[in-house]
Amino acid sequence: MTRRLQGFIGDRLGRMSSATPTLKERLRTDLTNAIKARDKVRSGTIRMVLSAISEAEVAGSEAVELSDQQLLDVVVREAKKRREAEEAFRAADRPDLADKEHAESAVLTDYLPQQLSAEEIAGLVADAIAGTGAAELGIRGMGKVMGVLTPQTKGKADGAAVAAEVKRQLGGA
């Protein structure tokens, strides 16, 4: 057996025995349960996410195993696609398709971390402005503030909502 294959098998066995399952393992388990329960929306949505994960794993010059943070990024990206599609279908007066996208978005919400409230975002923005000294720069300091906030809010808040709050507090709104 090659060293690479031994490492791969050992890595898989080590992860299978861990107490907390990875996001990918949780998705696979939930897919099995959704299929058994004949929940078409849930099983279809989870299949779509697992497909996006597989696609991300093989993208690039060689296949890689994604970390939990990278898996979460894929789920966040898919949830954002569903929200945007729902808005587009509502604007196009297609409530049937908008409802389907909303149902898929609700399934994906189960795999996302708890979203920050508007008050929590405002508090983080105020701290970031004070920490970077961007208050004197006004709206021109937005890049500095967003650079500090983006890693803190990634996956926990919509970037547009954070940017709007930064603009508001810097006096650009």
Secondary structure as the mmCIF struct_conf table of DSSP 4:
data_model
#
loop_
_struct_conf.conf_type_id
_struct_conf.id
_struct_conf.beg_label_comp_id
_struct_conf.beg_label_asym_id
_struct_conf.beg_label_seq_id
_struct_conf.end_label_comp_id
_struct_conf.end_label_asym_id
_struct_conf.end_label_seq_id
HELX_RH_AL_P HELX_RH_AL_P1 ARG A 3 MET A 16
TURN_TY1_P TURN_TY1_P1 SER A 17 SER A 17
BEND BEND1 SER A 18 THR A 20
HELX_LH_PP_P HELX_LH_PP_P1 PRO A 21 THR A 22
HELX_RH_AL_P HELX_RH_AL_P2 LEU A 23 LYS A 36
TURN_TY1_P TURN_TY1_P2 ALA A 37 ARG A 38
HELX_RH_AL_P HELX_RH_AL_P3 LYS A 40 VAL A 58
BEND BEND2 GLY A 60 GLU A 62
HELX_LH_PP_P HELX_LH_PP_P2 GLU A 65 SER A 67
HELX_RH_AL_P HELX_RH_AL_P4 ASP A 68 ALA A 91
TURN_TY1_P TURN_TY1_P3 ALA A 92 ASP A 93
HELX_RH_AL_P HELX_RH_AL_P5 PRO A 95 THR A 109
TURN_TY1_P TURN_TY1_P4 ASP A 110 TYR A 111
BEND BEND3 LEU A 112 LEU A 112
HELX_LH_PP_P HELX_LH_PP_P3 PRO A 113 SER A 117
HELX_RH_AL_P HELX_RH_AL_P6 ALA A 118 THR A 132
TURN_TY1_P TURN_TY1_P5 GLY A 133 LEU A 137
HELX_RH_3T_P HELX_RH_3T_P1 GLY A 138 GLY A 141
HELX_RH_AL_P HELX_RH_AL_P7 MET A 142 THR A 153
TURN_TY1_P TURN_TY1_P6 LYS A 154 LYS A 156
BEND BEND4 ALA A 157 ALA A 157
HELX_RH_AL_P HELX_RH_AL_P8 GLY A 159 LEU A 170
TURN_TY1_P TURN_TY1_P7 GLY A 171 GLY A 171
#
